[in-house]
Amino acid sequence: MNREEKAIALHDKKYNCCQAVVGAFCEETGVDGEILFKAAEGFGLGMGCTEETCGALTGAIMLAGLMHSDGNLNHPGTKAETYRLSKAMVEEFRKMTGATKCGELKGIETGKVLCSCSDCICCGVKVAEKILNL
């Protein structure tokens, strides 16, 4: 099963979009799946059900930190690189889906769906794989 399939399977088990994306990379992060699940829980439905930034995109961005942060609590040295990766993810996700906001992607105000949740999840996985070279 590839990561996209794994993420969709997790979403089918009632994981939100963010949880599904980060969960598909659990082995690569070295972080316990339950911790990832808990950390990503508030990012569903566009960050706390606000229909803002898509959860699949925030999941990919979480992976940028999980995979590239030096974890140095006294002298953090990797923020600039993680920000660069995150910005690249936002730009790539927007190119693939047409937007970054959950409400716009779902067509809440316009009635025009730009990208389904399942497709957003697959795009989140693809963006993470591409930008993080996985």
Secondary structure, 3 states (H helix, E strand, C coil): CCHHHHHHHHHHCCCCHHHHHHHCCHHHHCCCHHHHHHHHHHHCCCCCCCCCECHHHHHHHHHHHHHHCCCCCCCCCCHHHHHHHHHHHHHHHHHHHCCCEHHHHHCCCCCCCCCCHHHHHHHHHHHHHHHCCC
